Amino acid sequence: MTGLDGKVALVTGGARGIGAAVAERLAADGADVAITYNTSADRANGVVDKIKGAGRRGAAFAAPATDAAAVTSAVEQTVAEFGRLDILVNNAGIFPWATIDELTLEQFDETVGIHVRAVFVAVQAAVKHLPEGGRIISIGSNLADRTPGPGLSLYSLSKSALTGFTRGLARDLGPRGITVNLVNPGSTDTEMNPADGEEADGERALTALGRYNAPADIAAAVAYLAGEGGRNITGTGILVDAGANA
């Protein structure tokens, strides 16, 4: 028996990076885990293989975050496959990097659609199934609180919106015993922002510890909030940024 034994989790954008690390950590802690993916079916199936390798049930559903019907369907498919839903992790994301004079309305719509609208859609679908003790955890960003350079305005806008939504949801769902929180990563070694990339040394220099996160660092914070230790934490965010915002 482990901390999440008997629980069922859905992780959006779980085929790679932070999402894959979260899915694998929740499985290691005892949960059955479903993930969504956009186009990376092979990668998603690889994550499911690791979930099953941990002795848990796993599934992957194609559900682009921009497709509200697909996101809703992924929630319903998870419940149909596993019989319940206890934990929703909103992770799917992109990283637009351009100054305001360079950004397009299409980029705005896509970014807000993935980072805000899709979260709203997933939460609305999930709350029909989450029991008392359920968990909603969204992956935000330390850039919602501090923007250290140009080109981040749209990304910061979209992640900042999750702060207000999380606080409001905590009040909406508190009477049902459901917690709602954010995990706000700083620079994390993923394909979108590799630790050996062109900007990496500058990003490390902004941190107190002088290093990037590993995806497992973010997964550990999610696992804490999903487990018994997070039972009385709601309406807030955990900052995992190696001290960049200190």
Secondary structure by P-SEA (a helix, b strand, c coil): ccccccbbbbbccccccaaaaaaaaaaaaccbbbbbbccaaaaaaaaaaaaaaacccccccccccccaaaaaaaaaaaaaacccccbbbbccccccccccccccaaaaaaaaaaccaaaaaaaaaaaacccccbbbbbbbccccccccccccaaaaaaaaaaaaaaaaaaaacccccbbbbbbbbcccccccccccccaaaaaaaaccccccccaaaaaaaaaaaacccccccccbbbbccccccc
